[in-house]
Amino acid sequence: MNQTEERKREHVQIALKENVSAHHNFWDDVHLIHNALPEINENEVNLSIQLFGKKLKLPLIISGMTGGYSESRKINEHLAAAAATFQVGMGVGSQRAALENQKLAETYSIIKDYDIPLKIANIGASQMVLWDKKNILENAGKIVEMIDADVLAVCLNFLQESIQPEGEANAKSCLATIDMLSREFGRPIIVKESGAGISRKVANQLKKTKISGIDVGGAGGTSFSAVEYYRAKIKGDAYNIRAGKTFWDWGIPTPTCILEVGKATNWELPIIATGGIRNGLDVAKALVLGANAAGMAHSLLKPALKDKKTTELELDMIARELRITMFLVGVDSVEKLSTVEVKYGLTE
């Protein structure tokens, strides 16, 4: 196992064994107002949406978590089976490992065996900026083909790149690279953050490109600085223990990201709310604030490590919680969630 594979394995193992969450989950600050006269029937609530031209039966994306080491094939297969059963979107972890070692491609491409309505490929921005234009377009094509993706996500994870000792904190020309891809690549491009969030200023920069959506990836869920803290702790690396601890709670809260990105883009770009989503109630809160769908990762990791049935059961409970929430606020479709009364700092 090479260094990249070992790092990916460590990330998953730490996320399973340690508490790597931010110290505060900001979805607990969002309060939906109960409707004592909903005037609808719960069994008539419609959870389906359209996103990037695809129909999803739930407004949910299984966010890219892993791939690139042998055990990750099983995790991605269990997630893919559940995504197909419930007809939700699914992403995979950064696919650079498979570009470097083709033997690892099957840890990602396994999801092609399942009827997933929306598949999202994934590559890190900090790696792409080191390639020339020809290689960027060629490699983007390879990773999309690897999973037969409908959308390509360019991942901004500069917090983690800064903290991890092997990190590649390369951000120069990132915006220009995203702009070029959005105009010249043959599939929709989205930009996603990985736990530190996207601000109004950055959304203003991104809306000048031709991207098709933004996954805000805000603070409140898994802290990748915390993951790196535990990696450093295992190795007795005091230098990186310090950095991981210092930046554990760095980032913009996910609910704030939704509001700021929506205002910057006049709500014209689809927004995926990833970061701290734990259940169907959190999904509803994200949609009430203005997101088009929610992304979930950590809550599905432990079930996915076990088997397909356990993963499907978790998604079934999430769907039930979302349906109950919509009934209790009196809306029978996802589109109507934007009319729901909500209390959160910037909305009051």
GUDRENGU-171057 format. One record per residue (C-alpha): x, y, z; residue number from 1; residue in one letter. Coordinates in Angstrom, 2 decimals. Each point is the difference from the previous one (the first is absolute). Layout:
BEGIN
((X Y Z) NUM "a");
...
***
This chain:
BEGIN
((0.00 0.00 0.00) 1 "m");
((1.51 3.34 -1.05) 2 "n");
((-0.13 3.25 1.96) 3 "q");
((-3.17 1.28 -1.68) 4 "t");
((-1.88 -3.25 0.60) 5 "e");
((1.13 -0.14 3.62) 6 "e");
((-1.10 3.61 0.58) 7 "r");
((-3.46 -0.68 -1.44) 8 "k");
((-0.35 -3.08 2.18) 9 "r");
((1.08 1.96 3.09) 10 "e");
((-2.57 2.72 -0.72) 11 "h");
((-2.86 -2.51 -0.02) 12 "v");
((1.21 -1.92 3.05) 13 "q");
((0.41 3.19 2.03) 14 "i");
((-3.44 1.28 -1.05) 15 "a");
((-1.49 -3.28 1.24) 16 "l");
((1.89 -0.27 3.28) 17 "k");
((0.45 3.57 1.20) 18 "e");
((-2.24 3.01 0.53) 19 "n");
((1.06 2.18 -2.91) 20 "v");
((-3.04 2.27 -0.01) 21 "s");
((0.12 3.73 0.49) 22 "a");
((-0.72 0.95 3.60) 23 "h");
((-3.33 1.54 -1.01) 24 "h");
((-2.49 -1.16 -2.62) 25 "n");
((-1.63 3.13 -1.40) 26 "f");
((-3.14 -1.82 -1.11) 27 "w");
((-0.97 0.08 3.68) 28 "d");
((-0.33 3.79 -0.38) 29 "d");
((-2.59 -0.34 -2.78) 30 "v");
((-3.56 -0.37 1.27) 31 "h");
((-2.98 -0.82 -2.21) 32 "l");
((-3.37 1.26 1.25) 33 "i");
((-2.57 -2.70 0.71) 34 "h");
((-3.29 0.23 -1.90) 35 "n");
((-2.78 -1.34 2.22) 36 "a");
((-2.40 0.08 -2.99) 37 "l");
((2.03 -1.43 -2.87) 38 "p");
((-3.12 -0.73 -2.12) 39 "e");
((1.76 -2.77 -1.95) 40 "i");
((0.30 -3.78 0.36) 41 "n");
((3.41 -1.37 0.86) 42 "e");
((-0.27 -2.81 -2.55) 43 "n");
((-0.44 2.56 -2.79) 44 "e");
((3.32 1.77 0.66) 45 "v");
((2.18 -0.08 -3.14) 46 "n");
((3.76 -0.10 0.69) 47 "l");
((1.22 -0.02 -3.60) 48 "s");
((2.02 2.74 -1.72) 49 "i");
((1.74 0.78 -3.28) 50 "q");
((3.72 0.77 0.25) 51 "l");
((2.43 0.49 -2.90) 52 "f");
((-2.67 -1.39 -2.31) 53 "g");
((-0.42 -3.20 2.01) 54 "k");
((-2.96 -1.13 2.09) 55 "k");
((0.78 -0.98 3.60) 56 "l");
((-2.59 -1.62 2.26) 57 "k");
((1.58 1.76 2.99) 58 "l");
((1.71 3.41 0.07) 59 "p");
((3.21 -1.69 1.11) 60 "l");
((3.53 -0.57 -1.24) 61 "i");
((2.24 -2.64 1.58) 62 "i");
((3.09 2.19 0.11) 63 "s");
((3.34 -1.27 -1.25) 64 "g");
((1.76 -1.75 2.87) 65 "m");
((2.53 -2.50 -1.19) 66 "t");
((1.69 -2.09 -2.67) 67 "g");
((3.61 -0.62 -0.87) 68 "g");
((0.89 -2.86 2.36) 69 "y");
((-1.13 -3.61 -0.04) 70 "s");
((-2.58 0.05 2.83) 71 "e");
((-1.74 3.06 -1.42) 72 "s");
((-1.49 -2.06 -2.83) 73 "r");
((-2.36 -1.67 2.46) 74 "k");
((-1.05 3.32 1.53) 75 "i");
((-0.75 1.56 -3.38) 76 "n");
((-1.91 -3.09 -1.10) 77 "e");
((-2.26 0.06 3.06) 78 "h");
((-0.61 3.73 -0.47) 79 "l");
((-0.73 -0.52 -3.70) 80 "a");
((-2.52 -2.74 0.72) 81 "a");
((-1.84 2.26 2.42) 82 "a");
((0.16 2.94 -2.42) 83 "a");
((-1.57 -2.16 -2.70) 84 "a");
((-2.72 -1.33 2.31) 85 "t");
((-1.04 3.47 1.15) 86 "f");
((0.86 1.77 -3.27) 87 "q");
((2.24 2.66 1.53) 88 "v");
((3.20 1.54 -1.33) 89 "g");
((3.45 -1.28 0.91) 90 "m");
((3.53 1.32 -0.19) 91 "g");
((3.33 -1.74 0.58) 92 "v");
((3.18 1.14 1.70) 93 "g");
((2.83 1.67 -1.90) 94 "s");
((0.91 -2.18 -2.96) 95 "q");
((3.59 1.13 -0.40) 96 "r");
((1.23 -3.28 1.54) 97 "a");
((-1.51 -1.91 -2.93) 98 "a");
((1.64 2.36 -2.50) 99 "l");
((3.34 -0.88 1.57) 100 "e");
((-0.74 -3.73 0.38) 101 "n");
((-2.56 -1.50 -2.36) 102 "q");
((-0.35 -3.07 2.21) 103 "k");
((-1.91 2.20 2.46) 104 "l");
((-2.60 1.07 -2.57) 105 "a");
((-2.37 -2.81 1.02) 106 "e");
((-0.31 1.47 3.51) 107 "t");
((-1.90 2.83 -1.71) 108 "y");
((-1.40 -1.61 -3.16) 109 "s");
((-1.93 -2.58 2.03) 110 "i");
((-2.81 2.56 0.23) 111 "i");
((-0.61 -0.39 -3.76) 112 "k");
((-1.56 -3.38 0.78) 113 "d");
((-2.97 1.76 1.64) 114 "y");
((-2.83 2.08 -1.42) 115 "d");
((0.86 3.29 1.70) 116 "i");
((-1.87 2.96 -1.50) 117 "p");
((2.75 2.57 0.63) 118 "l");
((3.69 -0.92 0.27) 119 "k");
((2.59 2.61 0.94) 120 "i");
((3.71 -0.37 -0.81) 121 "a");
((2.56 1.74 2.22) 122 "n");
((3.43 1.57 -0.41) 123 "i");
((1.92 2.36 2.29) 124 "g");
((0.62 3.54 -1.21) 125 "a");
((3.46 0.08 1.58) 126 "s");
((1.10 -2.85 -2.25) 127 "q");
((-1.65 1.30 -3.17) 128 "m");
((1.80 3.34 0.12) 129 "v");
((3.32 -1.79 -0.41) 130 "l");
((-1.04 -1.49 -3.36) 131 "w");
((-0.01 1.76 -3.35) 132 "d");
((-3.27 0.57 -1.83) 133 "k");
((0.30 -3.14 -2.12) 134 "k");
((0.57 -2.21 3.03) 135 "n");
((-2.81 1.64 1.95) 136 "i");
((-2.52 -0.78 -2.74) 137 "l");
((1.38 -3.50 -0.61) 138 "e");
((0.04 -0.94 3.69) 139 "n");
((-3.46 1.48 0.55) 140 "a");
((-1.23 -2.21 -2.83) 141 "g");
((1.63 -3.08 1.52) 142 "k");
((-1.56 0.42 3.44) 143 "i");
((-3.44 0.74 -1.44) 144 "v");
((0.23 -3.12 -2.18) 145 "e");
((1.23 -2.02 2.99) 146 "m");
((-3.39 0.21 1.71) 147 "i");
((-2.12 1.10 -2.98) 148 "d");
((-0.58 3.27 1.85) 149 "a");
((-2.70 2.51 -0.82) 150 "d");
((1.80 2.85 1.76) 151 "v");
((3.63 0.79 0.90) 152 "l");
((0.71 1.57 3.40) 153 "a");
((3.12 2.09 0.47) 154 "v");
((0.83 -0.29 3.69) 155 "c");
((1.35 2.94 1.99) 156 "l");
((1.61 -1.53 3.08) 157 "n");
((2.77 2.45 0.78) 158 "f");
((-0.47 -0.26 3.76) 159 "l");
((0.88 -3.69 -0.04) 160 "q");
((2.78 0.52 -2.55) 161 "e");
((1.52 2.60 2.34) 162 "s");
((-0.14 -2.20 3.10) 163 "i");
((1.04 -3.42 -1.31) 164 "q");
((3.76 -0.53 -0.32) 165 "p");
((-0.37 -1.37 -3.56) 166 "e");
((-2.33 2.83 -0.96) 167 "g");
((0.19 1.92 -3.26) 168 "e");
((-1.22 3.47 0.87) 169 "a");
((-0.01 1.31 -3.56) 170 "n");
((-2.72 2.56 -0.67) 171 "a");
((1.55 2.33 -2.58) 172 "k");
((-2.00 -0.04 -3.27) 173 "s");
((-2.77 -2.06 1.63) 174 "c");
((-2.79 2.33 -1.12) 175 "l");
((1.37 0.17 -3.55) 176 "a");
((0.16 -3.81 -0.13) 177 "t");
((-3.60 -0.30 1.18) 178 "i");
((-1.08 2.60 -2.55) 179 "d");
((1.77 -1.81 -2.83) 180 "m");
((-1.49 -3.36 0.96) 181 "l");
((-3.49 1.47 0.31) 182 "s");
((0.21 1.34 -3.55) 183 "r");
((1.92 -2.74 -1.80) 184 "e");
((-0.77 -3.31 1.71) 185 "f");
((-2.93 -1.96 -1.34) 186 "g");
((-1.76 -0.66 3.31) 187 "r");
((-1.48 2.27 2.68) 188 "p");
((2.57 1.24 2.52) 189 "i");
((-0.78 0.69 3.64) 190 "i");
((2.30 1.42 2.63) 191 "v");
((-0.03 -1.59 3.45) 192 "k");
((1.62 0.89 3.29) 193 "e");
((0.97 -2.60 2.59) 194 "s");
((-0.94 1.33 3.40) 195 "g");
((1.17 3.61 0.01) 196 "a");
((-2.83 1.53 -2.03) 197 "g");
((-0.50 2.42 -2.87) 198 "i");
((-0.50 3.70 0.69) 199 "s");
((-2.00 2.62 -1.87) 200 "r");
((3.25 1.46 -1.41) 201 "k");
((1.09 -3.35 -1.44) 202 "v");
((-3.50 -0.67 -1.36) 203 "a");
((0.16 3.37 -1.76) 204 "n");
((3.24 -1.12 -1.66) 205 "q");
((-1.41 -3.39 -0.97) 206 "l");
((-3.21 1.38 -1.52) 207 "k");
((2.09 1.67 -2.70) 208 "k");
((0.99 -3.45 -1.26) 209 "t");
((-2.28 -2.50 -1.72) 210 "k");
((-0.20 -2.49 2.87) 211 "i");
((-3.29 -1.81 0.52) 212 "s");
((-0.22 0.02 3.80) 213 "g");
((1.71 0.43 3.36) 214 "i");
((0.34 -2.50 2.83) 215 "d");
((0.65 2.32 2.93) 216 "v");
((1.71 -2.62 2.21) 217 "g");
((-0.23 2.14 3.13) 218 "g");
((1.20 -0.32 3.57) 219 "a");
((-1.89 -1.92 2.65) 220 "g");
((0.52 -3.59 -1.05) 221 "g");
((3.22 -1.91 -0.54) 222 "t");
((3.07 2.14 0.60) 223 "s");
((2.83 -1.10 -2.26) 224 "f");
((2.33 1.94 2.24) 225 "s");
((-1.14 -2.31 2.80) 226 "a");
((0.65 -3.04 -2.22) 227 "v");
((3.54 1.25 -0.58) 228 "e");
((0.38 0.67 3.73) 229 "y");
((-0.64 -3.69 0.69) 230 "y");
((2.30 -1.10 -2.82) 231 "r");
((2.76 2.10 1.53) 232 "a");
((-0.79 -1.34 3.47) 233 "k");
((0.39 -3.60 -1.18) 234 "i");
((3.44 0.89 -1.39) 235 "k");
((1.04 2.05 3.04) 236 "g");
((0.36 3.02 -2.28) 237 "d");
((-0.26 2.96 2.39) 238 "a");
((0.47 2.54 -2.80) 239 "y");
((-3.14 -1.09 -1.86) 240 "n");
((-1.93 -0.80 3.19) 241 "i");
((0.23 3.70 0.80) 242 "r");
((-1.26 1.12 -3.42) 243 "a");
((-2.86 -2.52 0.00) 244 "g");
((-1.19 1.16 3.40) 245 "k");
((0.29 3.71 -0.83) 246 "t");
((-2.16 -0.23 -3.12) 247 "f");
((-2.43 -2.68 1.24) 248 "w");
((-3.03 2.35 -0.22) 249 "d");
((1.14 2.15 -2.92) 250 "w");
((-2.63 0.83 -2.59) 251 "g");
((-3.34 1.57 -0.84) 252 "i");
((-3.14 -1.69 1.43) 253 "p");
((-1.90 -1.94 -2.66) 254 "t");
((-3.33 1.82 0.58) 255 "p");
((1.78 3.35 -0.42) 256 "t");
((1.64 -1.25 -3.21) 257 "c");
((-3.39 -0.84 -1.52) 258 "i");
((-1.32 3.49 0.67) 259 "l");
((3.15 1.79 -1.15) 260 "e");
((0.49 -2.05 -3.17) 261 "v");
((-3.69 0.33 -0.85) 262 "g");
((0.09 3.78 0.35) 263 "k");
((3.20 0.28 -2.03) 264 "a");
((-1.39 -2.08 -2.87) 265 "t");
((-3.59 1.30 0.21) 266 "n");
((-0.99 -3.60 0.75) 267 "w");
((0.60 -0.87 -3.66) 268 "e");
((2.68 -2.67 0.56) 269 "l");
((-1.00 -3.29 1.64) 270 "p");
((1.35 -0.26 3.54) 271 "i");
((0.88 -3.27 1.71) 272 "i");
((0.19 0.36 3.78) 273 "a");
((2.73 -2.28 1.31) 274 "t");
((1.49 0.35 3.47) 275 "g");
((-1.49 -1.37 3.20) 276 "g");
((-3.15 -1.56 -1.50) 277 "i");
((-0.90 -2.83 2.38) 278 "r");
((-3.62 -0.92 -0.74) 279 "n");
((-3.14 0.82 -1.96) 280 "g");
((-0.80 2.96 2.24) 281 "l");
((3.34 1.59 -0.89) 282 "d");
((-0.72 -0.65 -3.68) 283 "v");
((-3.30 1.87 0.34) 284 "a");
((1.68 2.91 1.79) 285 "k");
((2.52 0.32 -2.84) 286 "a");
((-2.76 0.10 -2.61) 287 "l");
((-2.03 2.53 1.96) 288 "v");
((3.03 2.32 0.06) 289 "l");
((0.26 -0.28 -3.79) 290 "g");
((2.11 -3.03 -0.93) 291 "a");
((-1.17 -2.16 -2.89) 292 "n");
((1.28 -3.21 1.59) 293 "a");
((2.02 -1.11 3.01) 294 "a");
((3.22 -1.99 0.01) 295 "g");
((0.72 -2.60 2.66) 296 "m");
((3.21 -1.91 0.69) 297 "a");
((1.08 -0.86 3.54) 298 "h");
((-3.42 -1.28 1.15) 299 "s");
((0.07 -2.56 -2.81) 300 "l");
((3.61 -1.13 0.41) 301 "l");
((-0.48 -2.45 2.87) 302 "k");
((-3.07 -1.69 -1.58) 303 "p");
((1.84 -0.23 -3.33) 304 "a");
((2.93 -1.75 1.62) 305 "l");
((-2.40 -2.71 1.22) 306 "k");
((-2.23 -1.02 -2.91) 307 "d");
((-2.56 1.12 -2.58) 308 "k");
((-3.04 -0.74 2.17) 309 "k");
((1.24 2.16 2.89) 310 "t");
((0.79 2.84 -2.39) 311 "t");
((-3.45 -0.22 -1.58) 312 "e");
((-1.63 -0.02 3.44) 313 "l");
((1.79 3.25 0.87) 314 "e");
((-1.22 1.65 -3.20) 315 "l");
((-3.52 -1.27 0.68) 316 "d");
((0.04 1.68 3.42) 317 "m");
((1.32 3.24 -1.50) 318 "i");
((-2.83 -0.03 -2.55) 319 "a");
((-2.55 -0.62 2.75) 320 "r");
((1.37 2.86 2.12) 321 "e");
((-0.17 2.35 -2.98) 322 "l");
((-3.59 -1.02 -0.77) 323 "r");
((-1.06 0.49 3.63) 324 "i");
((1.66 3.44 0.09) 325 "t");
((-1.76 1.10 -3.18) 326 "m");
((-3.32 -1.18 1.40) 327 "f");
((0.56 1.88 3.27) 328 "l");
((0.76 3.27 -1.79) 329 "v");
((-2.92 -0.47 -2.41) 330 "g");
((1.59 -0.45 -3.43) 331 "v");
((-0.55 -2.88 -2.40) 332 "d");
((2.87 0.66 -2.43) 333 "s");
((3.68 0.90 0.30) 334 "v");
((-0.54 3.19 -2.02) 335 "e");
((-2.41 1.31 2.64) 336 "k");
((2.59 -0.31 2.78) 337 "l");
((1.25 3.48 -0.95) 338 "s");
((-3.28 1.38 1.41) 339 "t");
((0.51 -1.52 3.46) 340 "v");
((0.53 2.25 2.99) 341 "e");
((3.50 -0.34 1.44) 342 "v");
((2.11 1.62 2.71) 343 "k");
((3.74 0.29 -0.55) 344 "y");
((2.35 2.89 0.70) 345 "g");
((0.15 1.57 -3.45) 346 "l");
((-3.65 -0.73 -0.88) 347 "t");
((-1.69 1.69 2.92) 348 "e");
***
